[in-house]
Amino acid sequence: MAKYIFIVGGVMSGIGKGVATASIGSILKNKGFGVTAIKIDPYINVDAGTMNPTEHGEVFVLDDGYETDQDMGNYERFLDETLPSINYMTTGRVYQEVIRRERNLEYKGKNVEVVPDVPLEVIRRIKEATTKAKADVTLIEVGGTIGEYQNIIFLEAARMLKHECPTDVAVVMLSYVPIPQNIGEMKTKPTQYASRELNSVGLQADVILARASTSLDAKRKEKIATFCNISPERVISAPDVESIYDVPLNFEKDGLGDILCDVLNLKHRSTDLLSWQGFVDKTKNGNKKLHIAVLGKYFMSGDYVLSDVYISVIEALKHASAHQDLGVKLSYLDSEVYEINPAKLQELKQYDGVLVPGGFGSRGVEGIISAIQFVRENKIPYLGLCYGMQLMVVEYARNVAKIPDAHTAEIKPDAQNTVIDYMPEQKENMARQSFGGTMRLGGYACKLNANTIARDAYGKDEVRERHRHRYEVNPEYIVKLKEAGLVFSGVSPDERLMEIAELSKKEHPFMLGTQFHPEFLSHPLAPHPLFLAFIRACTT
Ligand code: GLN
């Protein structure tokens, strides 16, 4: 019998519901259960691809090409699984399916109503994901906070599923327990209100994860238990931790795995978090800390740095460093600075390596290109991801191959030489103004050429990597670029698309760019080979 755990948020957003969900998944998986995880985003957007990264964070691309929320990345990393698109849904996606079915007369003439037809579609998707994964336990994270109008339909789905199979559904509420500075005492009242709000939609939390700056004392646990209708052992401390990878270990200290087994009538099993613990120890051991610059433009939201936009890149750097017993310190650099003040480029010399992640649009691009020229000429290790690869090619075309006015068509469509240009099918999409879900998305095979840095790093001849782009290296310039010394070490199986560009070891210690996003495939216990190679180059 399949079991379901709904994870809902109380009091406020941004307190780590995705990591909590992923951590519960990792605990149950390490108990030997088959686990899958679903993210529900209560937006009208059909996918996350049309949302601005500064508003919504990273767009995480699944292998099958669906553009999703960054939490799907947390699930894949913590569960060490590849998740399919049925595991992500937005309000828009659910309604789109209900309306499609209505248009096809699949409701056979009956009135189609928000309740129960929309929650029923949500439940259908949850069950399909469970079957597809052959999961014993399915985690369903409901985005947003209890009490919002937006997620009510999803909470109704949880209630209906619980009504259908009462002993197979658990509800976990992640709540925030503040310690207001001027009071200096941990206050449980907001959690009590959140619990009451949850009751008002017909749900009762089985477990409360209490997010706070510290662990809860017995008195607060007791208070939450009494007023939220659960036993104190089921109030779990979720204090601030040094690293997100500590979270499963912390939850297990309070016996969360066994508690969930009790709620769901599952037999207790021991949890094997040994390898996980080994990885976590390594993230803290690093006696030497590498200093890496991440150069981009989606960093600021008002006065705040938004590193969430690059979460998979940041995590991939951490995985690769930890595996080499190194710590990593990241600095986020805004490339526009180099356009205003080129002298500032000198500061790049202080870093062990520079990484340019994916991006779109013109802001800061000339700054990135100047920085790439600087790291090439000064032999600073460089890793370019997607836009970072395309701009590496533009820089090489301009300054080494001496191709005049070389540019990407994304920025200067009428440039004399668009060395990066639309992929042919993308021209049609743009002409039709068909933007949503139409990039080259998801996993594609990539052939690796012998005697290259990439081939050596991967240790095999063919790999599969995830994409999200509309532009490519213009085939008309490949010969010219090669003649000038640029090595295309990875290509699509039909050899039409250039997937990896690098400089030979003679020219540069490590300068490599990928048209795909390797960061999506890096997992804590299985770091990505290209990130490993980059980090290795940064140490020498
Ligand atoms: N803007 C570029 C393209 O669409 C790169 C995209 C990216 O970096 N993900 O091709």
Boltz pocket constraint, residues with backbone or C-beta under 6 A from the ligand:
constraints:
  - pocket:
      binder: B
      contacts: [[A, 357], [A, 358], [A, 359], [A, 360], [A, 361], [A, 385], [A, 386], [A, 387], [A, 388], [A, 390], [A, 410], [A, 468], [A, 469], [A, 470], [A, 471], [A, 472]]
      max_distance: 6.0
